Amino acid sequence: MPEPLDPEMFHILLDSLPTAVYVVDRNGKILFWNQGAERITGHLRHEVLGHSRSNSILTQCNEVSCPACGEECPFSNARKEGKPRELRLALHHKLGHSLPVVFRITPLRDPQGSIIYVAGSFEEQRRREGDRNQRTTIPQACLDESGVANRELIQFHLRKNLAGFAEHQLPFSVLCIELDQFDHLRTTYGREASDAMARAVAETLRDSLRPSDFVGRWAEDQFLVILSNCGSLGVQKAGERIHRMVTNAGIHWWGDWLRAITFMGHAAAQTGDTVHSLMQRAQPRGRPVTSELAAAGTGAASPETNPSGG
């Protein structure tokens, strides 16, 4: 008979897998975090081991109701029911953006049948390598500081799509995402914090889109997404999906967790539209998703602070 693997070898094998693997105890405290989990989330093991799941990679999770999971928490249900679960949700990357993943949860039992641990694994749901290669390469001179197209380039793409719609009726829609209280964030925490928040939202938007879509910075506190081959019904569904992702974006800033708070508006192209008329209809209306800047910690940092201590 083959010799059984040494427990240390099991540990090495799990740690070497490209798929993210972690183990938590019955209270949700992380006990194991492999190299795959470090690579996908940016969180190193010493930053998460011993911490609860909801205080590290699932900051929105309270095991009751959260934007990603809904009213029933799949993690607590898997622990209570003892059944494996698979779901798609958003993790919080260390850089702040929201990261869509396919999550698998497996309860682990002792010889008496009691659940003592819960193992989790997850893989990126976002752009495959082929998707990345299909995306339009943006010249460095046309990049905004947040890492997406600047206003001039997004205007060019708007005019190009409007011309295609006028001549060939090629449908498209736009989604306008406005960061609420952006000036307040800059005044309270400093420009570095507001720039970091903009980068987190920009990266979240890029990860949430199809290769054929296009995103750019329309204003300091606004991003614009152009959704190709998308009509009025499609843009509503896309807006709901992207909203779920953006609500998980944010930054750690000197002990505070600052969540991205957004208004969203959308519009589908219509006959006779200009850039101005389309953008007028797409401007966000109504109440913000969250009423005030959310900070998990207490107290405001000095405007000169740096995020490296977070």
C-alpha positions, 0 to 999 in steps of 0.5 A: 500500500502507498505510504500515507502523506505526512500532515506537513505535506498536506499543508504544503500542498494546500499552500501551493494551490493556485486556488485560494483556500482558507479555514475558519473555526466555528466563530469565523476566525481565520486559521489557514490562508494559502498563497492562492488567497494572498495572490487573489486578495492582496491580503498576506497571511499575517494580516488575516490569520487570527482575525474574523472573516468579516473584519478582513475580506468580507467587511460588509458581512454581519451574518444577518443581512449585507449587500452581497449576500442578502438576508440569509448569510451563506456562511452561517447557513453552511455552518448551521446546516452542515451542507456545502454551499457555492455562491458568487460574491465580492471580496474586498481586495487589499487595494480597496476595490471589490473583487468578484469571486466564485466561493465554495464553502465546506463544513468540516466535522470531527469523528463524532459528526460535530462541525468544528471548522469551515473550509472555504475556497474561491477563484476569480470570476472576473476577466479571464486572460482572453478577456484582458487581451480583448480590452482596448489598450488606452494610451498613457496620455489618455489615462486618468490618475485613477487608472481609467480613461480620462474625460477627453477619451470617454467623450471621444467614445461617446461620440463614436457610439452616437455616430454608430447609433445614428447611422446603423442603430447600434444600441448602447447605454451609459451608466453614470456613477457619482461618488457622494461626499467626495469633497468631504472625504478629501477635506476630512482625510486628505487628497491621498485618501480621495485619490485612493477611493477613486482608484478603488472604485475605478478598479471595481468598475473595470472588473465588473464590465465586459471586454466590449464596455468602456469606463472613464472618469467624467469628473472628479467625483463621477465615472461614466460607463459605456455599455455596448449593445445594451438597451434600456432594460439591459442598462437597468440590470447592469446598473443593479449588478455594478451597484452591488460591486461598488457598495463593497469598494472602499479603503482602509485609512488609518484604522477606518474603513471608508466605504464608497458611497454612490449615486447612480444614473443611466440612459439608453441612446435615443434618436437625435441624442447628442453627448449633452442630451444623453448625459443629462438623462444619465445624471444620477437622481434620487437619494444616495445608496448610503446616507453618509460616509461610512467609517468602521473605525472611530475618529478622523485622521489628519489630512496629511495621513498616509494609508500604509498604517491601515 
